[in-house]
Amino acid sequence: MPTRHLLVVVANPAVSTTLGWPVGFWASELIHPYHAFVNAGHRVTIASPAGGRVELDAYSDPRDPSGYSRDDGLSLDYLGRSSFTSLLTETPSLASLSLAPFDAILVAGGQSPMFTFRGHAGLLAAFRSFLDAGKPAAALCHGTCLLLDLKKADGTPFIRGRRLTGFANSEEDFADRAVGRKVMPFRIEDEARALGASFVAGPAFAPHALRDGNLITGQQQHSGEVTARLVLEALG
């Protein structure tokens, strides 16, 4: 396979409107696809909708005292590399990039997307440009919430009749129980089904990804590698 140039988009830092805590992107949802793409010999640019410094969700950091992601050895390895972490200190904004030279896009999730991706015109336009060009366009975990606002030319929901996955209700239930409160302002599975999508949820927190044409979706933080694999297969 020739060397391709892949774009990975992560969310900018924000504050949860439901819980009031800082939110960002999920480490494994960037690092696991990044590792797969680089190991396959491709170039990767990490960008964000607004540009600038991006931050991990605390629970996604293997070094966090909570220990929630302590078994994520790959992310721990990359977070110890200054050559990698320097890429997170000043990400280019989507608006600053010429998207035509990129061969695929992957949008990572985390908690911030649920508060910053909905209705983000620049992100929606960027993602749609890959879909319209027939290039692989992937979204992972809570990053799939951007799909809820995509429209066809006639104004109908883009995902109507499409097969996709994303952070599932079973996983939202687990998160809500763990925190003791409602964590997210809406649920992707419920809204996708209401828009006419065929939402396919795998077992909670097991690797799961789907490809429907050039649209690729991954279920949650353990699905980064399988999502990246589908992107690579789509690239041929």
QUIJODA-V354341 format. One line per field, one symbol per residue. ss: DSSP state (@ for helix, = for strand, . for the rest). phi: phi as a letter, one per 30 degrees, with the letter a starting at -180 (. if undefined). burial: I if it has 24 or more other ideal C-beta (glycine too) atoms within 12 Angstrom, else O. A space follows every 10 residues. Layout:
ss = ???
phi = ???
burial = ???
This chain:
ss = ....====== ...==..... .==.=.@@@@ @@@@@@@@@. ..======.. .=...=.@@@ .......... ..@@@@@@@. .@@@@@@@.. ===@@@.... ...====... ..@@@@.... @@@@@@@@@@ @@...===== @@@@@@@@@. =.....=... ..==....@@ @@@@@@@@@. .......@@@ @@@@...==. ........== ==..====.. @@@@@@@@@@ @@@@@.
phi = .ddccccccc dddabddcci cdbbcceddc dddedddddd jcdbccbbec ijdcbddedd decdedidcd dddddeeddc cddddddcda dddeddcdde ddcabbcdck deedcbddid eddddddddd eddicebcbb hdddddddcd bdedjdeddd iccableced ddeddddddi addcdacded dddddjdcdc cdeeiceabb bbiccbbbda dccddddddd dddddi
burial = OOOIIIIIII IIIIOIOOOO OOIIIIIIII IIIIIIIIOI OIOIIIIIII IOOIIIIIII IIOOOOOIIO OIOIIOOIIO OOOOIOIIOO IIIIOOIOIO OIIIIIIIII IIIIIIIIOI OIIIOIIIII IOOOIIIIII IIIIIIIIII OOOOOOOIII OIOIIIIIII IIOOIOOOOO OOIIIIIIIO IIIOIOIOII IIOOIOIIII IIOIIIIIII IIIIIIIIII IIOIIO
